[in-house]
Amino acid sequence: MRSFTFARVGFALSLMVIAFVYGFAARWHGWFPNDFLEQASQQATRLRKVWSPGPAAPAPHVYDRTGVRVPRPDSVQPGITLLVSSWEDEDGWKPELRLIDHQGRVLHRWRVDRKDLFSGSSTSRGGLPSGRILHGSHLFPNGDVVVNLAYIGTARLDACGNVLWRLPQGSHHSVERADDGSFWISGTRLEPRARSDRYPNGFPGIDEPTWLDQILHVSADGTLLDKIGVLDLLYANDLERYIVQEYQPEAGTGDLRSKDLTHMNDVEPLSSSMADEYPLFEAGDLLVSLRDIHLVFVVDPQSKTIKWHVSAPFIQQHDPDFIGDGWIGVFDNRDDFVKRGKMLGGSRIVALQPHTDSTRVLFPTRHSAPFYTDVRGKWQQLENGNMLLTEAMAGRVVEVAPDGRAVWEWVKDPYTESKVPAVLEGTRYDLSPDEIRPWSCSPAPPFQDSSRSTGGHQAS
């Protein structure tokens, strides 16, 4: 009887060991049921985000101050600043866009109901709309705004927040307006895929489904005009070697680190007014950033020819911009996986001039205070030579002079002792309070203070 009991115990222990070994191997090699477990984990993460009591994009609380600080008021670029973040009211945390003046007073706000914005829409990558952030925007002079609900879609809202059109195309990160009034937007397939129309049998060397980023061309009225596959561009232009940076050789099997292979985070057209300053490019060429393979390139959207590319100066960069005189400025996150970027010294703005192969660092300088965001982040070159920098994962927007010193800043207030809502965007627009006041749904003076809760972009 005792030997029978020992046999049963031994059998059970053997099953446990086999299950453990197989489970480890399945996770390592991607065997069954790894895909199902991964999907369950992703869904649990989405549900946790949806039901979280805090904002959708929490960040570490870095600064001991909140609201506006203006250390050099005479050096501030005129205009008003568009902020994109999350604010809390009686209904909880919701994403919002706010326009503030240099004193931090709220001139206008768009509070976005994510469920109503894309009711009935969801994607494998984005999950439910109610758990997503606003990421990418463009403001019009009449108060209309085009926004991305990350990995769900793009919508145009009027000044009161009413939806004028919506486009559920998995868009994310950036919205840039072209000379003809159309938009170029970062997008993605709604489901992971291992092939495209150009490569119906799969991309050479990529054996598993991945999120296929797409460059979206959208008309002013929200009609999808074109989609350009990012992996198609890389393979067609012999740049697939950069994809190797997304593999994990330590696994011994050539597995991808994640299904997010390229992580496109910006696409910007070269304007006709600036094109003569770029000898290698033509008006309408697109400047594209792929974060996870540390690659920036310029492509002709008609011929699909990549005319120039660069990788070496950046680590997980964001927001490359044509800034004139042949220069391209890039937000170099320099994510070194160390708290506040102490290994490499923090984030920076790097400029490159493709036709001369020149590089220079615009920010920081020896006069600059520490500045770092491991992910996200945007920057804007202002007409007076200043730069407006979004330190996204510190909840801060700061305007710095060419010497690197801060002239204006706005810091989001924390919601716990250790957390602050991320600030996804700070953009200066060449507008005045008098131009905003006629918008419907604008508050009457005195304006609200945003601390609780120019020559920049022209609204066009």
C-alpha positions in Angstrom: 0.0 0.0 0.0 2.9 2.3 0.9 4.7 1.5 -2.3 1.6 2.4 -4.2 1.4 5.8 -2.4 5.1 6.5 -3.2 4.5 5.5 -6.8 1.6 8.0 -7.1 3.7 10.7 -5.4 6.6 10.0 -7.8 4.3 10.0 -10.8 2.8 13.4 -9.7 6.2 14.9 -9.1 7.4 13.7 -12.5 4.4 15.3 -14.2 5.2 18.6 -12.3 8.8 18.5 -13.5 7.8 17.7 -17.1 5.2 20.5 -17.0 7.7 22.9 -15.7 10.3 22.0 -18.2 7.8 22.1 -21.1 6.4 25.4 -19.9 9.9 26.9 -19.8 10.7 25.6 -23.3 7.3 26.7 -24.7 7.9 30.2 -23.5 11.5 30.2 -24.8 10.7 28.7 -28.2 7.2 30.0 -28.7 5.5 26.6 -28.6 1.9 25.9 -27.7 0.2 27.4 -25.7 2.6 30.4 -25.6 0.5 32.5 -28.0 -2.6 32.0 -26.0 -0.9 32.8 -22.7 0.6 35.9 -24.3 -2.8 37.0 -25.6 -4.3 36.5 -22.1 -1.5 38.5 -20.5 -2.0 41.4 -23.0 -5.8 41.4 -22.3 -5.2 41.4 -18.5 -2.9 44.4 -19.0 -5.5 46.2 -21.0 -8.2 45.5 -18.4 -5.9 46.7 -15.7 -5.3 50.0 -17.6 -9.1 50.4 -18.2 -10.0 50.0 -14.5 -7.0 51.7 -13.1 -7.9 54.6 -10.8 -5.1 56.7 -12.2 -4.4 58.2 -15.6 -3.6 55.9 -18.6 0.0 57.1 -18.8 1.5 57.5 -15.4 5.1 58.8 -15.1 7.5 59.2 -12.2 7.2 62.4 -10.1 10.5 64.2 -10.7 10.0 67.9 -10.0 9.2 69.5 -6.7 7.2 72.3 -8.4 4.0 72.6 -10.5 2.4 75.0 -12.8 4.2 77.8 -14.8 7.6 79.3 -14.1 9.0 82.1 -16.3 12.6 82.7 -15.4 13.3 84.9 -18.5 10.0 86.5 -19.6 11.7 88.8 -22.2 13.0 85.7 -24.1 9.8 83.8 -24.4 8.4 83.2 -27.9 4.9 84.8 -28.2 1.9 82.5 -28.7 -0.2 80.0 -26.7 0.7 76.5 -25.8 -1.3 73.3 -26.6 -0.9 70.7 -23.9 -2.0 67.0 -24.2 -2.2 65.0 -21.0 -4.8 63.6 -18.5 -6.9 65.5 -15.9 -9.2 64.3 -13.3 -12.8 65.5 -12.6 -15.8 64.0 -10.9 -16.0 61.3 -13.6 -12.4 60.2 -13.1 -9.3 60.6 -15.3 -9.7 61.4 -18.9 -7.4 62.6 -21.6 -7.7 66.3 -22.5 -6.2 69.0 -24.7 -5.7 72.4 -23.2 -4.6 75.7 -24.5 -2.8 77.9 -22.0 -1.1 81.3 -22.1 2.3 82.1 -20.7 0.9 82.5 -17.2 -0.7 79.1 -17.3 -4.3 80.2 -17.6 -6.5 77.8 -19.5 -7.9 79.5 -22.6 -9.7 76.5 -24.1 -10.0 72.8 -23.5 -11.2 69.7 -25.3 -12.2 66.9 -22.9 -12.3 63.6 -24.8 -14.7 60.7 -24.0 -12.7 57.9 -25.5 -15.6 55.4 -25.5 -17.8 57.8 -27.5 -15.0 58.8 -29.8 -14.6 55.3 -31.2 -17.7 53.5 -29.9 -17.5 49.8 -30.8 -13.9 50.0 -32.0 -11.1 48.0 -30.6 -7.9 46.4 -31.9 -5.6 43.6 -30.7 -2.9 46.2 -30.1 -4.9 49.1 -28.8 -7.5 47.1 -26.9 -10.5 49.1 -25.8 -10.6 52.8 -26.6 -11.4 53.6 -22.9 -7.8 52.7 -21.9 -5.9 54.6 -24.5 -4.1 58.0 -24.6 -4.3 60.9 -27.0 -1.0 60.8 -29.0 -0.6 63.2 -31.9 -2.6 66.3 -32.7 -3.1 69.3 -35.1 -4.9 72.5 -34.2 -6.9 74.7 -36.7 -7.5 78.4 -36.4 -11.2 77.9 -35.8 -10.7 75.6 -32.8 -11.0 72.3 -34.7 -8.4 69.7 -33.7 -7.3 66.4 -35.3 -6.2 63.9 -32.7 -5.1 60.2 -32.5 -6.5 57.9 -29.9 -3.4 55.7 -29.7 -3.6 52.5 -31.8 -7.3 53.0 -32.3 -7.8 55.8 -34.8 -7.8 59.5 -35.8 -10.7 61.9 -35.3 -11.4 65.6 -36.1 -13.2 67.5 -33.3 -14.7 70.9 -33.4 -14.0 73.5 -30.7 -16.8 72.0 -28.5 -15.4 68.5 -28.9 -18.1 67.3 -31.3 -16.8 64.6 -33.7 -16.7 65.8 -37.3 -15.1 62.7 -38.7 -13.3 59.6 -37.5 -11.0 57.1 -39.1 -10.3 53.8 -37.2 -6.9 52.9 -38.7 -4.8 52.1 -35.7 -3.2 55.5 -35.8 -0.7 56.7 -33.2 2.0 59.2 -32.2 1.8 61.9 -34.9 -0.4 64.0 -37.1 1.3 66.3 -39.7 -0.5 68.5 -42.2 0.8 68.7 -45.8 0.7 71.8 -48.1 -2.5 70.6 -49.8 -4.4 70.3 -46.5 -4.2 66.5 -46.2 -2.5 64.7 -43.3 0.3 62.2 -42.9 -0.2 60.0 -39.9 1.6 57.2 -38.2 -0.6 54.0 -38.3 -0.5 50.3 -37.8 -2.3 47.2 -38.9 -5.2 46.3 -36.6 -3.9 42.7 -36.2 -0.3 41.3 -36.2 0.6 39.9 -39.6 3.6 38.0 -41.1 3.1 39.1 -44.7 2.0 41.9 -47.0 0.7 42.3 -50.5 4.3 42.9 -51.7 5.5 39.9 -49.7 2.6 37.4 -49.8 4.7 34.5 -48.7 6.1 36.5 -45.7 9.0 38.9 -45.1 12.3 37.0 -45.5 13.7 36.1 -42.1 10.6 37.1 -40.2 8.8 33.9 -39.2 6.1 35.2 -36.8 3.3 37.8 -37.0 4.4 41.3 -36.1 2.7 44.7 -35.9 3.1 46.2 -39.4 3.4 49.9 -39.2 1.9 51.9 -42.0 2.3 55.5 -43.2 -1.3 56.8 -43.6 -2.2 59.6 -46.1 -5.6 61.1 -45.1 -7.6 63.8 -46.8 -8.8 66.9 -45.0 -12.3 65.3 -44.7 -11.0 62.1 -43.1 -10.8 59.9 -46.2 -8.0 57.4 -46.3 -6.0 58.1 -49.5 -3.1 55.7 -49.2 -1.2 53.3 -47.0 2.5 52.6 -47.2 3.9 49.6 -45.4 7.0 50.4 -43.4 8.5 46.9 -43.7 7.8 47.0 -47.4 9.9 50.1 -47.6 12.8 48.7 -45.6 13.0 45.5 -47.7 12.6 47.3 -51.0 15.4 49.6 -50.2 17.9 47.0 -48.8 17.6 48.3 -45.3 16.3 45.1 -43.6 19.7 44.8 -41.9 18.5 47.3 -39.3 15.8 44.9 -38.3 18.5 42.7 -36.8 18.7 45.2 -33.9 15.2 44.0 -32.8 16.2 40.4 -32.3 17.4 38.7 -29.1 20.5 36.6 -29.9 20.7 35.4 -26.3 17.7 33.3 -26.8 19.6 31.2 -29.4 16.6 31.0 -31.7 16.5 34.3 -33.4 13.3 35.3 -31.7 12.0 38.9 -31.8 12.1 40.9 -28.5 8.5 41.8 -29.2 5.9 42.0 -32.0 6.5 45.7 -32.1 9.2 45.4 -34.7 9.7 49.0 -35.9 7.6 51.3 -33.6 7.1 54.2 -36.1 6.6 57.4 -34.1 6.6 60.2 -36.6 6.1 61.0 -40.3 6.4 64.6 -41.6 6.2 66.0 -45.2 8.8 68.4 -46.5 6.9 71.7 -47.2 7.3 73.4 -50.6 8.3 76.6 -48.8 11.4 74.8 -47.3 12.2 72.3 -50.0 14.9 74.4 -51.8 17.0 74.3 -48.6 17.3 70.5 -48.9 19.4 69.6 -52.0 18.8 65.8 -51.6 15.1 66.0 -51.3 11.9 67.4 -52.9 8.7 68.9 -51.6 6.4 66.2 -50.4 9.2 63.8 -49.4 8.5 62.2 -46.0 10.7 62.2 -42.9 10.1 59.0 -40.9 11.3 57.8 -37.5 11.4 54.1 -36.4 12.1 54.0 -32.7 12.9 50.3 -32.0 15.5 50.0 -34.7 16.9 53.5 -34.1 16.4 54.6 -37.7 15.4 57.9 -39.3 14.9 58.2 -43.1 13.5 60.3 -45.9 11.3 58.6 -48.5 9.6 59.7 -51.7 6.0 58.5 -51.1 5.3 58.1 -54.9 8.4 56.1 -55.9 8.8 54.5 -52.5 12.6 55.3 -52.8 14.4 56.0 -49.5 16.8 58.8 -50.4 18.6 59.1 -47.1 18.8 57.3 -43.8 20.7 57.5 -40.5 20.9 55.5 -37.3 24.1 55.8 -35.4 23.6 59.1 -33.4 20.3 58.0 -31.8 18.9 55.6 -29.1 15.1 55.2 -29.5 14.6 58.6 -30.9 11.3 60.6 -31.6 10.0 63.5 -33.6 12.4 64.3 -36.4 11.6 67.7 -38.0 12.8 69.6 -41.0 14.1 72.8 -39.4 15.5 74.7 -42.4 18.9 75.4 -44.0 19.2 71.7 -44.8 19.0 70.6 -41.2 16.9 67.9 -39.6 16.4 68.0 -35.8 15.7 64.9 -33.8 14.6 64.2 -30.2 17.2 61.7 -29.1 15.7 60.0 -26.0 18.9 58.1 -25.3 17.1 55.5 -23.2 19.9 53.9 -21.1 17.6 52.0 -18.8 19.0 53.9 -15.8 16.9 56.2 -13.6 16.8 59.7 -15.1 19.3 58.7 -17.8 22.3 59.1 -15.6 24.6 56.7 -17.6 24.5 58.7 -20.9 23.5 62.1 -19.5 19.9 62.3 -20.4 17.9 63.1 -23.6 19.1 65.6 -26.2 18.2 67.4 -29.5 20.5 66.4 -32.3 20.6 68.1 -35.7 21.9 66.6 -38.9 22.5 68.1 -42.3 22.3 65.2 -44.9 23.9 67.0 -47.9 27.1 67.8 -45.8 26.9 64.8 -43.5 27.2 67.2 -40.5 26.0 66.6 -37.0 25.6 68.9 -34.0 23.9 68.9 -30.6 21.4 71.7 -30.1 20.5 70.7 -26.6 21.7 70.4 -23.8 24.5 72.8 -23.4 26.7 73.4 -20.4 24.1 75.8 -19.1 21.2 73.3 -19.2 19.5 71.6 -16.3 19.0 67.8 -16.4 16.4 66.7 -19.0 15.3 63.1 -19.7 12.4 61.1 -20.9 13.1 57.4 -21.7 10.1 57.1 -24.0 7.8 59.5 -25.8 8.9 63.1 -26.0 8.5 65.9 -28.6 10.3 69.1 -29.5 9.6 72.2 -31.6 11.9 74.7 -33.2 10.5 78.2 -32.5 10.9 81.3 -34.8 13.0 83.2 -32.3 15.6 80.4 -32.1 14.2 78.9 -28.9 13.1 75.3 -28.6 10.0 73.9 -26.9 10.7 70.5 -25.4 8.2 68.0 -24.0 9.8 65.9 -21.2 6.9 63.5 -21.4 7.7 61.0 -18.7 8.5 63.8 -16.2 5.2 65.7 -16.9 7.0 68.8 -18.0 7.1 71.2 -21.0 10.0 73.7 -21.1 11.1 76.4 -23.5 14.9 76.9 -23.8 16.9 79.6 -25.4 19.8 78.7 -27.8 22.2 78.9 -24.9 20.3 76.0 -23.3 18.8 78.0 -20.4 15.1 77.7 -19.6 13.0 80.7 -20.3 9.5 79.2 -19.6 8.2 76.0 -18.2 5.0 74.2 -17.2 5.0 71.2 -14.9 2.0 68.9 -14.4 0.9 68.4 -10.8 1.3 64.9 -9.4 -1.6 62.7 -8.4 0.4 60.7 -5.8 3.6 61.3 -4.0 5.5 59.3 -6.6 3.4 59.6 -9.8 2.5 62.3 -12.3 0.4 62.0 -15.5 2.6 61.9 -18.6 2.5 65.0 -20.8 2.2 63.7 -24.4 2.7 67.0 -26.2 3.5 70.7 -25.7 3.2 72.8 -28.9 3.4 76.5 -29.3 0.8 78.1 -31.7 0.9 81.6 -33.1 -2.5 82.5 -31.7 -3.7 85.1 -29.1 -6.4 85.0 -26.5 -8.5 87.4 -28.6 -8.4 85.0 -31.5 -9.6 82.1 -29.3 -12.4 84.0 -27.5 -14.9 83.8 -30.5 -14.6 80.0 -30.6 -17.8 78.3 -29.4 -17.4 76.6 -26.0 -14.5 78.9 -25.0 -14.5 80.1 -21.4 -15.1 83.7 -20.7 -12.5 85.6 -18.7 -11.1 85.4 -16.1 -9.5 82.2 -17.4 -8.8 79.1 -15.4 -5.4 78.4 -13.9 -3.8 75.2 -15.4 -1.3 74.7 -12.7 -3.9 72.5 -10.9 -5.2 70.1 -12.8 5.8 83.4 -29.8 6.6 82.2 -33.6 5.5 78.7 -32.9 3.2 76.5 -34.9 0.7 78.5 -36.8 -2.8 77.0 -36.6 -3.5 76.0 -40.2 
